[in-house]
Amino acid sequence: MRSILVLTFSLLVSQAIFAQELNCTVTVNSDQVSQTNQQIFRTLERSLNDFVNKSKWTNRVYKENERVNARMFITVTQYESDRFEANIQIQSSRPVFNSSYESPVFNYKDDAFNFQYQEFQPLVFNENVFDSNLVGVLTYYIYIILGLDADTFSLEGGDDLFRKAQNIVTQAQGSNFSGWSQETGTRTRFELVDNLLSNSFREYRIAMYNYHRKGLDILGDNNSTGKQVISGSMRLFETLIKRRPNAFLIQTFFDAKSEEIQNIFSDGPKVDIVKLKETLNRVAPFYSNTWNEIKY
């Protein structure tokens, strides 16, 4: 009896220490498809949730409360036999120290998501072989999510995770599926992870760390200093756009952060809002209406 109790306790401890990395909700929307039998979409949704949340993606140690919160919305636009045409929206967030607030980290829509799937087909990721665009795309974004999350806690902490995503891109080059290759003027999965690992975009990685770890995480204890750090992070993007105008990564940052930035600087201790808004309008003019809402 004692040995059984010890074994049970050990298993519980092991699960707590080596929890999976993600707490992700995958939603499959088939409203645009004229399909009487919706069962295959429900089966796909259950299978994807199990695949994402029950797989072990890294050798890193995650406690249950450290799992990364994320959501994936798959909208199927066409379906015939085992062929799906869809888009996927990926969102992730991370907690802010000394608060109940979850800060958005990544918010991105990928329209180039076509795949084949048969009901009850097992979903298995093999890092040495690209044999499923469904598995490949989801795994790629899993590593992007985990890498960006790691970047917010330590400077360039996501390098090994981004390299795993890059390896999937390399494996996918021989496939006929769109979104993987280096195409001029097209924001692809290739470009996203290539930029993340390029020294030419290092200011983005530094800004991600400074903004979250040195800025957001201290707002509760020192609101004024936290705001100054976050404001300084925006100037890093100004340096980046001088070298890389219209950088893809800058767009992805503000797609996730624009509303949060507005809220941060519209309340509490003041910083130089005039200069901040000038910087924001230079680095993210596509959100000028949001910056105009910052009150001072």
N, C-alpha and C positions, 0 to 999 in steps of 0.2 A: 504493500500500500504506500509506504514511504517513498519507494523508488518511482511509483507512478506520479505521486505529487511533485517530486523533484523534477521529473521529466516534463510534466505539464507546466510547472513554473518556468523551466528553462525555455520552453517553446514560447511562452508568453513574453518573456524577457527578450528573446531573439526577435520576435515580431516587432516589439517596441523599438528595438535598436536598429533593425534592418528593414524598416518600413519602406514600401515603394516610394518613389520620389514625387508622384503626382497625385493631386486631388482634382481630377478633371472631369467635367461633364461634357459628354459628346452628344449632340442633338442632330438627328437626321430629319430634315424637313422635305416632304415629298408633295407639298400642296400644288406644285406646278406640273405634276405628272398625272396624266389621265390613266390611272391604274386602279382597277377595281379592287384587286387583292393587295392590301397594304402590308401584308405579313412580312414580306422580304425586307421592307424598310425598317420594321420594328426589330427583326432579327439582326440586321446590319447594325442598328444602333446599340443593341445589347452587346454584340460581339466587339464593337469598337470600344465601348466603355470598359469591357473586361481587358481587352488588349492594352489599352493605354494605362489603366490604373493598376493592373495586377502583374504587369511585367516589371522586371528590375532592369533599369536602364543604365545604371552606373555602378561603380564600386564605392561611391561615396556613402557615408552613413547619414541617413535621415531619420529623425524621430517622427512619430506620428504627427505632432503639431508643427513639424517643419516642412511637411509636404507642400509643394507649390500649387497654389490654386489657379486653375485655368478652365477655359471653356472653348469648345470647338463647335461651330455651327456649320453643318454641311447641308447645303440646299441643292437638291437634285432637280435639274432643269429638264433632263431627258432620260428616259430609261427604255431599253429594249433588250430582251433576252438577258444576257449577263453584262451588258454594257451601260455604264452610267456616265452622264455628263453633269457636272456639278461645280459649285464653288465652295470654298471653305473660309470661314472667318475664325481667326484665332485670337483669343484674348487671355492675358495672364496678369497676375497681380502679386504683390508681396506685402506683408504686414509692415506697419511703421512702429518703431519702438515706442513703448509707453503710451500706446493708444489702441483703439479698436478699429482704426482706419486701415483699409487695404488700398494701397497705391497701385494704379494701373501701370504696367510695365510694357506690355506689347499688345497692340490692337491692329491686326492686319487682315486684309481680305485677299485671297488668292483665287483668281477666276479661272486659272488653267488647271482644273482638277477633273480629269477624266480617268475612269478606271473600270476594271472588270471584277465582278464578284458574283459568286453563286451562293445561294442560301446555305448556311451552315458550313461554308468553306472555312477551314482553320486559318487563322491569321498568325503568321510566324515571321519574325524579322531575322534575316541572315545578313550580317554585315559584309559578307564576302560575295553575295550574289544579289542582283536586283531582279526579282521575278514577280513583283506585284507593285503597281503604281499606288494602289490604295495603302499598302503597308509602308511603301517608301515615303510618300508624302506625309503621312501621319508621324512616322518616326523622325523624319527630318525636322518637322516643327516641334516635336517633343524635345529634341536636342537644342533647338533654337530657344525654346522657352526656358529650359534648364540652364542654358548658357547665359542668357540675359539675366536670369534670377541670380546666378552666381556673380555676375558682374556688378550687381547692386550691393553686394556684401563684401567683395574684395576686388581690388584693382586688377582688371583683366582676368578675373577668376574663372571665366567661362571658356578659356582657350581650348581645353581638351574636349569640351562638349561641342564647340563650334567645329572642331576638326572631325568629329564623328559625323556631324551634319554635312561637312564638306566631302567626306568619304562617300556618303550616299549620293551626292551630286555626281561625283566621279563615276560611281557604279551605274548611274542612270543615263550616262551619256550615250550608251548604245541602244537605249529604248526609243520608241517612236512617240513617247508621251511629251507633251509640251510643258514648258515651265522650267526645264532643267538646263538648257543649253545657254551659252553666252550669246545673246541676241542684241544687236545694237538698238538702243532706244527702248528696250523692253525691260521692265523690272522683274527679273526672274529669281528663282531660288538660288541659282548660280551667283547672281549679283549680290544678293543679300548676304550670304555667308562669306563670299569673297571679300566684301567690304568689311565685314566684322573682323576678319583676320588680317586685314591689310594695315600696315603702318601708316598709310596715307589717311586713314580714318581714326587714328588713335585718339584724337580729341573727343570723339563720340564715346569711346570706352571710358576715358577719364571723366567725362561729364556724367555718364551713367553712375559711376561710383560716387563722385562728389555729391551729385544731386540727392542720391538716396541715403548713403551712409553718413556723409558729413553734413547734409542739409536736412532732409526730411526726418531722419532719426533723432535729431537733437531739437527739433521744433518745440517739442513738449517741455524741454528743460530750459532752452534758450531760444525763444522765438526770433529774436532780432538777429542773432548770429546765424541761425539756420537759414533765414531769408537771404542774408548776405551771401552765404555759400551757394544757394540755389541761383541767385542772381548772377554770381560769378560763373556758374556753370553755363549760363546762356552765352556768355562772352567766348567760351571755348568753341561754341558752334560758329560764332562770327569768324574766328580764326580758320575754322574748317572750310567755310563757304568761300573764303578768299582763294583757297587752293582747289576746292572741289564744289563749284557752284551747282545748285540743284541736287545736292547729294541725297541719294535714296534713304540713307539712314536718318538724316535730319527729318525727312517726311514721316518716317515710322515713329520717331521719338515724339513729335508733336501730335500725331494722330492719337497717341495714347495719353499725352500729358497736357494738352491745351487747356481743358476745363480745370484741371487740378492747379495749374499755374495761375490761372485767373483767380481761383478761390484763395490760393495762398497769399497773393499780394493785394487782395481786396479787403483784408481784415488784419487787425493786430498792429504791432509796431511797424512803422513806416521805413521804407528804404527809398532810394532815389528812383521813384517810379517813372519819371520822365525819361531818364537814360535807359531804364529797363525796357520800357515800351519801344524806344527807338531801336534797341538791340533786337527785341522780339520781332518787330516789323521788318528788320533786315534779314533775319535768319528764317523766319516763318511767315512771310507776307500772306500766305494762303489762309492764315488764321487772324487776319487784321481785325475782323469784327469782334473776335473774342478778346483781343488785346485792348480794344476800345472799351470793353466792359470793365476793365480793371479800374477801380475807383481810388482816388487819392485826394 
